[in-house]
Amino acid sequence: MEVRQGLGRPVVMTCRVLRAHPSRVLRFEWLLSNRLLNAGAFDLHKDETEYTIRSLNREGWGEYTCNVINEAGAGKCTFQADL
């Protein structure tokens, strides 16, 4: 997904998952290029994770990736943040 926003404005990116039955433990990672920004585990009652850029600046431009990981492998959502 391409995200366009003016400098100094907030950007919210959301990554949603579909659950399997039985539910498995899911982890997530948010990256900007190859730099880890945030990581954790999905709540058992919540099927999404968000990453917020409070104020977009030139250092925040680039490709954001949300990796969703379980024992079977990984899936990802990719966002391109530009002006």
Sequence and secondary structure as in RCSB ss.txt:
>XXXX:A:sequence
MEVRQGLGRPVVMTCRVLRAHPSRVLRFEWLLSNRLLNAGAFDLHKDETEYTIRSLNREGWGEYTCNVINEAGAG
KCTFQADL
>XXXX:A:secstr
 EEE  TT  EEEEEE    SS    EEEEEETTEEEEEEE  TT  EEEEEESS  GGG EEEEEEEEETTEEE
EEEEEEE 
